Amino acid sequence: MSDSLVLAPVPPTLFISDADVATLADWRSAVAALAAAYAAELKPAMVPPRSMARGDGIWLRGLTAVSPTGATMGCKLIAASPRARRASYLISLFDQETMALSALIDGNRVTGRRTAATAALAVDRLAPQRALRVGLIGSGFEARNSLQCLAAVRNLQSARVFSPTQASRERFAEGFRPGLDITAVASAEEAVQGADVVLCAARSTDESPVLRGAWLPAGCTVVSLGSTLPEQREVDEEAMARATCIVADMPDEVMHDTGDGVAAAKAGVSLAGRMVSLSDLVAGRITPRRSSADIVLYKSVGSALQDIAVAEMLLTRARQLGLGMALAASIVPIAK
C-alpha cells in the first residue's frame, strides 16, 4: 500500500455499449469531430505509433492519443485471432484534468464509424466541389459505411460497386436505393471507369491488389482502407506511382508498415516526396493538386486520434442524453 493520497471523488466511469454507440453516433457529428481534431495543433508525441504484441495466431494492438481538445486522452485495444475469426475492441477515455477513467466504450462500431468518417473528411478536402461519381471496390461493412458517410456530407451523382460475388454486390446496391443512383457491375475496372472518387475497401483472398493504377481516370481521388499490415495488399504499385499526392493518417506507418507501401518501395516508387499527413491537409497547410488532372490518394491504417475524437464526442452526447451505464466501481485517481 503506497502513501499516496486519495483525491476528491470524481464522476463514475460510464460504460457505453455497442447499442449505445449505434444510438449516439451520426455521420455528420463524427466527421465534424474529426475535422476539429485534425485541424488542431498536433504534436507527434500526442499520437505515437501503434504497438502490437503477437502470439501464436493472435495479436493485441494498442493505439493511444491525447485529444487536442484538452478534454480527454485514451487508448484503443484490439484483441484479435484471425485464425478463429474473432476480435474485441475496447476504448478507454481518461479526463485530462483529473486523470479519472471517464468512460469505457465498446470500440467495435466506433472503429467502423471513425474509418468511414475520416475517409469522408479526406474526400471532402480532396475531391472537386460538385456532385460526385463514386466507384466502389468491396461490398462489406467498410464499403457500406464509407458510402453512407460520404453521402451524408457530400452530394453524390451516382455510384458503381464491384465485389467478386454477384449476389453480394447486388444486395449492396439495393441497400442504397432509391436514394442513390447505384449500379452493381461485373468488374473492378468497370466500377472505376469515369469515377471522381474510388473507394477501395476490399482485399483479395491471396492478397494481390484489387485496384490497378492503369484503370484510374485523370483527376480522380482514391481512398484505400483495406490494407493496414505488411502482409496485406489492396492497391498496386502503379496506383501509388500515379498519385501526385498521397495523404496518410499515419504517414510513416503507411510508408513502411503496409503491404502497398512496402511493395511500392521495392518496385522503386518513391513515396517520401509525395506523402503528406491528413492533419496538414485538413489544416490547409498543403495543396494536394496542382492541376485538375492530378490523381490523389488517401491511404489509411487507422489512428488513435480518430478513435479518441469520435469516442470523446460519444461521451459528451451520452452524458447529455443520459445514455450509458455508470459502473459501481472504477479506477480511483491518487495524488503522486
N, C-alpha and C positions, 0 to 999 in steps of 0.2 A: 504494500500500500504506500503510495507516494504522499508527500506532504503538500501536494498541490491543492489549491483552494477550489472548491466548487463554486461556480458563478451563479448569478441570479437565474431563476427558471426562464426557459425560452419556450416558445410555442412548440407543441408536439410535432413530431415528424408526420408528414402527410404521405400516405401510400396512395398512389394514383395508378389504378389498374388499366389494363388494355381497353376495357369497356369505357372507362372514364376518358381515356385519350381519344377514343372514337367520338365521344360526345363533345369534347372540348376543342378538338383540332378542326381548323378550316384552312383551306389553301392560302387565301389572301393573308391571313394573320401570320401563317408560317413564313411566307415569302417576305412580308414586312419585317418580321423579327430578324430574319437572316440578312436582309438588306441593311438594317441598322447595325448589326454586328459586324458585317464586312466593311461597312463604311467608316467604322470607328478606328481609332488608332490601336493597332495590334502589334505588340512586341513579340518576337519569336518565342520567348520564354513562356508566353501566355498559352500557346498551343504547341506543345512539344510533339515530337514524333510518337506515333503509337508504338506499343510494345506487344510482343506476342510470346507466350510460353507454349511450347509444343510437347505433346506426349505421343503415345503410340496411337495414331489415328484421331487424336483430339487436340484442340488448342483453346487457349484463353487469351483474348485480345483486350488490351486496356487503352482507352483514349481519354485524355484529361485536358481540361481547358479552364482558364479563368475568364469569365464573361467580361467584355469591355464595358458593360452597363454599370459595373460596380456592385451588382446585387448578389450574384451567386458565383460559385465555382463548382466544378463537378467532374464526374468520371462516368464513362460508359464501359461496362464489362460485357463481353460477348463470350459465352462458353459454347463451343461447337464440336460436334462429332460428325464430320462429313460421311464417315462410314455408316453411322446409324441414322444419318439424315435428321439430326436433331440440333437445336440451338436454343439458348436462352439469352435474353438481353436485360440488363439492369442499369438504370441511370440513377446516380446519387447526386443530390444537389446540396451544397453547404452554403450557409449565409456568409458573405464576405466580411461582415462586421462582427458577428457573434461567434462564428465558426460552428454554429448549430447545424445539425443534419436536418435541412428543411424538408426534403422530400426524397422518397424512393419511388421510382417510376418504372413501370413495365416498358422497356425500350423497344419492343418488337415493332409496334405500329409507328413509334417515333422514328425509327430508323428508315422505314419506307417513306414516311412523310418528309423527313428532312432531306433525303436524297432527291426526291422529286422536286421539292420546293427550291433547293439550291440549283438544280438544273434549270428550272423555270426562271430563276433570278439571272443566271448566266445567259440564257437565251434572250431574255428581255433586254439585256445590255448589249448583246452581240447581233441579234437579228434585225433586219430592216423594220421600220415602224410602219407596217402595213399588215393587212390580213395575210396570215402565213399558210403556206402549203407544207404539210408535215409528212415525212416518211418515217415509218417505224420498223425496226427490226426487233422482233420479240413480241410476245403476247402474254407475258406473265405479269405478276403484280407490279414489278418495277416499271414496265412499259405502260401499264394501265394508270398507275399513279402519276407518271410523268406527263401523260397526255391529259389527264384530268386536271392536274395543276396548271399546265400551260394554258389550257382552255379557260381556266379561271382568271388568268391575269392578262392574256392576250387574245385578240380576235383571230380565229382560225378559219381559213377559207375552205380547206379540205385536208384529208389525211388518207394515206395508204399504209397498210400494215401487212407485213410478211412474218410468218413463223413456219417451221417445217411441216407442222401438222395442219392440214386444211381446216379441220373442224375447230381447232383452237383459234386460228386467225379469223375465221368467220364468226365465231362466238364473241371474240374480242370486238370486232367491228359492230356487231349487232348491239353490244352493250352501250355504244355511244350514239346510236340512232334513237330518235330522229333529229337530235340536236346538232349533230355534226355530219357533214358530207364525208363519209369514210368508206373506203373500199378495201376488201381483203384481196391481195394479189398473190401471184404464184411464185414470185422470186424476190430475193432481197434487192437485186438490181432494179427490178420494176418499182419497188417501193421507193427507191431513192430518186428515180428519174424526176427531174423538174422540181425537186423539193427545195424550199427555203431553209428548212430545218430537218436534220436527220437525227432521230432519237434512236440510239442503239443501246438496247438493254437485253442482250442475249449473248450466250456463248454456245459454241458447238460442242458436241459430246467429246470430240477429240481435241478440243482447244485450238482448232485452226481458226483464223479470223473469219468473222461473218460479214464484215464490211470491207470492201475493196476500194482503195483510193481512186482507181480508174473510173469508178462509177460516179464520182461526186460531181455535181454540176457547179459551174463557176458561181461564186458568191454565197455558197451555202454555209450554214452553221451546223457543225457536227457535235453531238453530245454522246460521249461514251461513258456508260455507267457500269458495265458488266465485268470488267477486268480490273481486279484490285490487288492481285497477288502475283508473284513472279511466274507461277505455273499457269496463269490464266491468259487467254488471248481473246480479243474482240475486234480490233481494227488492224489492218495490215500496215506494213512499213510505208507503202506509198501514200496512204491516208495521212500518216504522221508527217511525211515529207512534203505533201502538197499544202499543208496548213501553214499559212504565213504567220499565224499566231496560235500558240497552244496555251490555253488558260487552264490552270490546275488549282484545285482546292488545296493540295499539298504538293507543291512543285517537285521537291526533292524525292518524295515517295513515288510520284508518277514517273519520274525520270528513271529511277533506279530500282524500284520495287514492284513494278507492274510488268507483266509479260509483254505488253505492247511497247513500253518504253525500253525494256531490255532488248527486244528484237530489233527495234529501230536503231539503237546504238550499235548492235552487232552488224547491221547492214550498212553502217557508215552514215546514217542520217543524224545530223547534228541537231540536237534539241535545245541546248543551253541558250543559244541566242534568240530563240523564239518562244521560250517558256516564260510565262508571267503568272503571277498569283491572282486568284479571284479577288482578293482584297484590293489589289491595285486596280483591277477593272472596275469594281463597284465604287471605289473612292474616286474614280475618274483620273487616275494618275497615268494611264496609258491610252493609246489609240490603237485598237486591235486591227483595224482595217485601214489601208492606205488607198484602196480603190474598191468599188462595188463588186469587182470580180474576185476579190481575195476570199479564200476559204479559211475559216477559223474553226478551231476545235476546242471544246471544253471536255476535259477528262477528269473524272472524279474517283478518288479512292475512299472518300468519306473522312470527315474531320470531327473531332470532339467539339469544335466551335459550333458546328451545325447542330449537334445533339443538345448542347447546353443552351444555345439560343432558343431552340424550339421548346425544350423542357422548361426553361425559365418562363416562357410565355404561357405554357400549360399550367404551371404552378400559380401564376398570377390569376389566370381565369378560374382555376379550381377554387381558389380562396374567395374570389368574387361570387361564384355561383354555389358555394357550399358543397362541392363535389370532393371525392376522395375520402379516405378513411384515416382518421387520426390514430396513430399507434399508441398503445397503452404504455409502452416504454420506448426509450430512444437513447441515442448516444448523448451523454451529458458533457458539454464543454467544461474544461477545467482551466484555471489560471496557471500558467507555466512561468 
